[in-house]
């Protein structure tokens, strides 16, 4: 048979984590916390397992959790969302991203993706026969030039995939970015897929802007969010999508026929937890402090930091240290210096290499400090 994804040989995040484990290195590569979620949340799961949750949850998600999501969106974004017709709970944001692409992209349709970016968009577009059109942001500030971006839109453009805060650059889309996007898609039938999994990790007083907050974008947007990122539970695989009722109907058709529904006890526990606490509102301060501890730990090295406005990733330029390609350099960092990072070239479909590495700072302070001191030897 002919592979639909011939360019996929391995998963860069799993590869780097595997190598970090093999060499017992400090793993700042794959984006996940090395600390536990709230004990209260884990206790709720244990309780929920004894509360009749062992059979299928409703296809679109537990009503109690969809209600909590609607409350959260109102509180954080000042956007009214109907829990019945506009919220769908899935098995992680990644599932909802795939479903959105599968539901709306027809063979031959063009989908604009922005790079560097998370690596699951392009494969999903290719699997359904769409055509990925890559808009490249330029280092070091990774801003979108909307005049140039406009030239990527054709009558075949079916979807634009945006992400803010962006993985791996940590760059935020601003109010002006949203207005420019709204202007561009006005009068078209283009759908926006908005990846907002790092919505609560915005620093230095900046605000998170979602297309859901802009009336001209709201009706054409599927916005995808992650409890994995927000509650430190990336392994539980629970995320959600918000979209208008018309879009949600189609999205749920794909969800229904892939996984049908997400884990029942986990959904119930998260719903009960969110009813009791909004501790996630502390995430900006929590992660800003980690960013700063890590930057401070790295200040004695020859790595040059780029500005991180959000997400839990910090980019560093290593061109003062080596001419090696970033993948080879990362492999050497693990083997010789005991620290794992992600080569940013792997987050471009053409492996564009600016000699940048991505480090995840969702780690305990001791690890961030130890990584910095190991890298001073370089
Ligand atoms: N989002 C995480 C990252 O960018 C990893 C996700 C995954 O490994 N599936 O590192």
Boltz pocket constraint, residues with backbone or C-beta under 6 A from the ligand:
constraints:
  - pocket:
      binder: B
      contacts: [[A, 13], [A, 14], [A, 29], [A, 30], [A, 31], [A, 32], [A, 118], [A, 167]]
      max_distance: 6.0
